[in-house]
Amino acid sequence: MNFDLILTFLALGAFVGLAAGLLGIGGGGVLVPMLTAIFLSQNIPADQVVHLALGTSMACIMVTSLSSLRAHHANGAVVWPLVKLMVLGVVLGTFSATFIASMISSKALAIFFACFMAYVAIQMFFNSTSKSLQNNQPSTHHEINRVELMLASIGIGSISAIVSIGGGSITVPYLTWRKIDIRKAIGTSAAIGFPLSVAGSLGYLLSGWSQTPPIPYTYGFINLPAVLVISTTSFFAAPLGANLTQKLPVGMLKKIFALLLTLLSLKMLWNLQLLPCCNF
């Protein structure tokens, strides 16, 4: 790893950490397209590059999700009984989906990722989660059917694994739709994000073990140097971003970030020659 690459990973980690703390979103939407571009520049085969980006991103999320979990727990915003009901389904869905992802082509994964990020961008731009609460009174987890909760948890884990996110962009809208208080939904989602990222990292490690890309210190679909360097700055930047929420126009920043997610996804598709007419 040369000096320029180290600086790139440090800057990427700082940006992802700030965004996670300030906007309450995971880093996968930024990490996956950026890592795809970086790994392509290192001559990683195109049919493995998205898998490597997904696995490395998921491993990075472990650090930021743990930091986020601790912060929300300290604020009393985690509904732990609900976490206990959801964690098994989330872990099973996430771990299983990594093996499915390993059998899907990079181009198909990139298209699915871009479509999902379009959904996330629209959600952020129009702030649909907040609007969904305007006419709903918060309820408790006891009112949610356990079978439904298990199926939803498996779905959350599966999608999160394939697009390498902590699950917040799916979990929070689901819990608020089920009339869980928005702050507790966010805190509970953060708590679920840690076991989700652990299961996803283990899955990408094992599912890619027999097809590890030809890059030093890479194990399965996880590039260890990238994880260590990115996590170093993201861990410290996340609390800083959280402290800035009271000082910056978060609503406007979310709209800008939504546009950024869209551009990065398009860039990723173009890098994989899926958008030959677009030149960024």
Residue, then its C-alpha position, 0 to 999 in steps of 0.5 A: m500500500n503506497f502513501d497516496l493510497i493510505l491518504t485516500f483511505l484515511a480521507l474516505g474513513a473520515f468522510v464516512g465517519l462524519a456522514a454516519g455521525l451527522l446524518g445517521i447513515g451507514g458508510g456502504g453507500v459511499l464505501v462500495p463505489m469508492l472501493t470499487a474504483i480503487f480496486l479497479s485501479q489496482n487491477i483487481p479482476a472486474d468479476q471480483v471487484v464488487h465482491l471485494a468492495l462489499g466485503t471490505s465495506m462490511a468489515c469497516i462498518m463493524v467499527t462505526s456500528l459499534s461506536s454508534l451502538r454505544a452512543h445510542h445505548a448511553n442515550g437510552a434509545v435502544v429497545w433491547p427486547l426488540v433487538k433480541l427478537m430481531v437479531l437472530g433473523v438479521v444474522l441468519g439473513t445477512f450470513s446466508a446472503t453473502f454466499i448468494a452474493s458470492m455466486i452473483s456476477s459483479k455487474a448484477l451486484a452493481i446494478f442491484f446496489a445502484c437501484f437500492m441506493a436510488y431508493v435510499a437517495i429518494q428516502m433521504f431527499f424527501n425525508s419520508t421516514s419523518k413524514s411517515l410519523q406525522n399521523n401515527q402514535p408511537s407504540t411498543h414492540h409487543e404489538i408486532n407479530r413475532v413471525e412478521l418480525m422474524l421474516a422482516s429481520i431476515g429480509i433486512g439482513s439479506i438486503s443489507a448483506i448484498v449492498s453492504i450497509g448496516g441496515g438502518s435505511i431499511t430497519v428504521p423505516y420498517l420500525t417507524w411504519r410499525k409505530i415505534d418511536i423514531r428515536k428508539a427506531i434509530g437506536t434499535s437499528a444501530a444496535i442491530g447494525f453491529p451483529l449484522s456487520v459481524a455476520g456479514s464480514l464473516g460471511y464475506l470472509l468464508s464465501g470468498w475464501s476459495q476465490t480471494p482476489p490477487i491483492p496482498y493481505t486480502y482474505g476472502f472478500i476482505n482487504l485487511p489494510a483498507v479496513l484498518v486504515i478506513s476504520t481508524t479515521s471513521f471511528f474518531a470522525a463519527p462522534l465529531g459528526a454527531n456533535l455537529t448535528q446541532k450546528l449544521p443544516v442537517g436537512m439540506l445536507k441530507k439532500i446533498f448527500a442523496l445526490l452524492l449517493t446517486l452520482l457515486s452509484l452511476k460512477m460505479l456503473w460506468n466504471l464497470q462499463l454498464l453506462p458506456c454513454c456516461n463519462f464522469 
